[in-house]
Amino acid sequence: MAKCSKCNERKGKRHCAALGDYLCSLCCGKLREKEIHCPQDCTFLEQHRPYQEKRIIDKKQDSFSRKRSPDEDILKDERMAWLALHIEAPLKEYGKKKKSLTDKEALLSLEYAKEKIKKGKGLIITPDEKSKPKNEIGEVIYQSIDKCRYEKKIILPGEIGTYKKEEKIQCLERIILSVKFLAREDFEGRKYIEQVIKRFSQIEELSRQKKINHIS
């Protein structure tokens, strides 16, 4: 039996369709849906998906693991709040179009975007799936973050409205905490999604009122 194509140490007992080669069980679990874009009908992916999703739901966030006071909330900063809007906007759009979208899907999409930003590179994709992102909503969130620029009223010379990698991750972790808080163990529900839709509707209504008052 050939050795694992990644570690080249253990026996490659699992055939990876994405790589067209063999992996050991350890490398398969380590790289699955992180560095390797796994086909959705992969037997090993199907077997371990519930376990992987539970790990994501249960894990604590790096930047917010310690207790913080309300005054320390990063979303009180206008610049970070602007980034948060761009992160949640795709979730609002998908939530309105897809009534079956759950808080768990929102959480997994946010985690996908966070992991992709952390790695700073794409996943290994199989030839027949190049045009189809592994996590469609997560990919849209990632692209929205990548394009986001802070639109200040006054931009000083030499000042750029871009965000650092650490800021993007920190903002994503803050929103992930919101999902977990609002879902309250019921991740198959839509408490967070409905709250996002309601919040954006309020913002849009406020914006309309301001325009009307300005015209008047």
Buried (B, 14 or more C-beta within 10 A) or exposed (E): EEEBBBEEEBEBEBBBBBBEBBBBBEBBBBBBBBBBBBBEEBEBBEEBBEEBBEEBBEEEBEBBEEEEEEEEEBBEEEBBBBBBBBBBBBBBBBBBEEEEBBBBBBBBBBBBBBBBBBEEEEBBBBEEBEEEBBBBBBBBBBBBBBEBEBEEEEEEEEEEEEBEEEBBBBBBBBBBBBBBEBBEEEBEBBBBBEBBBEEBEEEEEEEEEEEEEEEE
